[in-house]
Each structure stands twice: as C-alpha cells, then as structure tokens.
Amino acid sequence: MDSQRLANNDDMYLSGNGAVSSPLFSSREVEADMVEIERSFSKQNGVRVVADLGYQERDIQDMILRNQNFEQFQQLCKQSAVLGCFINRFIIKPGVSDVPKDKKRLRVSSSMFKSLLATFDASPCFVSSMINGEILMGLGSRLVSQQNGNRALSFWYTLPVRTASPCFDAESTHALSVIGSNQMDPNGYLHLGDINHDIRPSKIGVYSWNDGIMCRIMIVDFQDGRLHDIADEPYKKIREMIERSTDHGSLDSHATLLSSSARWWNHALTQLKRQLILCELHLLEENMQRLASPVPDLASSARHLAMKKTLHSIISHVQRYKTELQITAEIAADLQIVFQKLHCIKKAASPGEEKKNSEMLVDENIVTIAKHISALRAFLLELENKTETTMELLSDVIKSRNDMLMVNNGSVVRKLLKSARKQSKTSQTMMKESQKMASEMKKDSVSMKTIALLTMAFLPATSIAVGFAHPRK
C-alpha cells in the first residue's frame, strides 16, 4: 500500500482543486498535478453514471452527467448502494459521423472533474498516480472516520493495460509519425509489421470508496476511442454485473476490471508471439534458400537491418511489459488486503449481518485473477527468451551471409591476383624487349658517330683532290 492514514473530521476539508488535503502534497503540488491532468480534459461533459438504488432488489439507473444535473447526481450518490462513474475519451462507434475535433480528450471538463473529486472525497494521490507515466504507483489507500462513528476505506490505483488491434494506418505512414519512427520507446505503441497489428499502451485510473454499506467507484479510462469495443468494455461489463447481482460484493467491480485487463494482455502477448514466429520462419526460409543457391543477395542486408531493429524494439517493450505486469500483480495482491479491511468495516457497519457466500466469492475471484496474471508473466518470460533466440538466429544468418561474401570475395581476389600475375609477366617481357631495342639503338648510334668522324676527317683531302683533278683553264 502506498499511503494509509486515519483522517479525523476536522481534517476532511476540501482543497480548491476538489481533492482532500494530504500531508504528502503541498497545495502547489496539488495544483500542478491538476494542471497536468487537465491537459487531457475536454470542455464537453459526457461522464456516464450507473447506480443501483436497491439493497435487496435491482433498481438500476443510468444518466449522463452534465452541469445542469449535478445536484441530481449528488442525491443519487446518497441513495445508491452501488454507484459507478465512467470517464472515457470519445468512443467512435460504427456509424458515428459527428466526431469532435478533441476526440482524444477525456469527456469531462476541469470543473466537473474537481466536483467529482470532492463528491468522492478523493485523495490527491489519485491524480498524481494517473499523471506519472514513467513511474507506476501501484495501489494506495486511506482509512477515514465518519461522523456516525463508522469507518470508510478509499483506495485508488492506476492500472496499466496493453491492447492489440489491427493497424489504423497504412504501412508506409508508420514511419512518418513521431511514435512510429521511434519504436524503441516502450511508452508508445509497438508496430508488428508482419501481422499488421499494433500493441497500444494505455491506463485506467480507479478510485473507490466503501463504508460497508455504500460503494462508489470512479473509473478514468484513457484508452483510444477508436477501439470502441475495448474502450466501452469496462462500462458494459460493470453495468451488467450490477444489473444481474442483488448482492454486490465490495470488490466485484475491481474483479471485473482486472479480468478485462488480463484478457487484453493475453491477446496482446499472443499477437507478439505470432510476430516472433513469423520472424523465425522468414530467417529459416532465407537460410535454406541460401544453402540451396549460395549466391549472395545484397538486398537481404536491408531486410536483416529492419528485422534487427524490430527485435530490438520488441526487447525494449518486453522489459516495460514486465514492469507493468508486476505492478498489476501487486495491485491484485493489495486488493486481497483491501478485501479483508472492507470485510471488517462491513462487519462493524452491520454487526447483525452474517458473512455471505457471495462476498466470499469476490476474494476467490481476485485470487483467480492473480493466478492469471502470474501465468501472463510466465508467458512474457517465454516471449523474452524467444526474442533473444530469434536475435541469435538472425546473428547466425548474418554471420553465414558475411562468411559467404568473404568466400566469394576471396575467389574474386584470387582471379584478380592471377590476372595481375599474367600482366606482370607480360610487362617483364616488354621490359626485356625494350632493353634489347635500347641496346641495338645504342650500337647503331656508335656506328653513326664513327662514320661521321671518318667523314669529317677525310672530307678536306677529298676537296683538294677534286681541285687538282679539275685544273683552271
């Protein structure tokens, strides 16, 4: 448990932000947290409320909370045995054409959210747990003394969820988005290209108040409204559970929510397994083709690089999944402790009432869900090992390809060396012929010089002889 305290009546004043004051937060910190979470709010209110007015009979009332009917909502809170408030993004159901521009924002205004916090007697730790995206807070609780002398327990947690769905965008547009181009960030979605699916992260903030007689719960669901079946599931399942149950257990709503979360996790991890299997098959097929036809394919380098990037992204996300599932398991374990405390509170509020079988089933439900989460963590560990094995297989394929390229390059180098030796022999022959020609030319040059010298020596005598041979007349 993150925080737990006994609050006196004098300490139960409301701050200007709607939340109960807490020694853990200064007023400035509370204000900063409210400013941060208000970035997720819309100006339009669309909070759905479902309430059970009967304690022994089913009397279900539904309403959409607006500014004009808030007083009616407050009366409903006082009269209901069970009441749930559901805050979602705009849910885009099939056939809906009038989609607001702020569809990604929660359908609640800042003033309405503060009023809800005041009505639920909420701790500022609840708001703080929803805005800490990197750090998961787990479950916190606060024990409150009421004016009638009885006690009430409020507790809160932010449940991390991962859901798998078909891609909304074309394959070519993933790299254009900020998150799509940075798949190493586990706080974004993980694109599984081979199966055309995305694993999307989200969170669900839960605040619950129970005095043993009345139970109130507020659910702030940040899931993508385009996933209408998933985003609408908590409301539908909890409403159905309230409608069909004449004796609502203290943790029925939480068991329903954790059950949906475990099913979403199971589906997401199953899709991740499909992606890893296809990666392995592609690598094995490519390796077999290379053995059958050992011709190097230079285009495979790009494929290997893309697959290596995908596997590294999966490893990064898997590490985050391990943390989120650990927190989910801790929440389930803490809910079992909460169940024991609520049982004591209910026993004090209704001393003549005996413990009922339906109340015992809730604890068993939480135990069952805890086992399911434990199985999911074991499954995730298998996927982590499988990812590492696939990376080793990819490294072996790349090494085999590089070895083949080295062999082929060695053959080419040998051919080049052989050709170079032939050229060297030809060059040597040409050099010898050149030397021979130079030697012959040198001999010819000496002969020419000798003839020239002899000519120069005998030329004057020849001229005199010619003169005497032709006397003047």
HUMO-V44490 format. One line per field, one symbol per residue. phi: phi as a letter, one per 20 degrees, with the letter a starting at -180 (. if undefined). Layout:
BEGIN
phi = ???
END
This chain:
BEGIN
phi = .fbbbeeeffeeeeffeneffbffcefffffffffffffeeeeeebfecccdeeecdebeccbdfcffdfffffffffeefcbcdcdcffeeegnedeeffefeefebeffffffffffeleeffffffeeeffdeemdcbbeceefenedccdbbadefcccdbgfedfgfeffeefffecffefedfdedffdlccddeabceccccbdnddccccdddeffffeffffefgfffffffffedecfffcffffffffffffffffffffffgffffffffffffffffffcfdfdfffffffffffffffffgfffffgffffffffffffffffggffffffffffcfeeefdfffffffffffffffffffffffffffffffffffffffffffffffffffffffffffffffffffffffffffffffffffffffffffffffffffffefffffffffffcffe
END
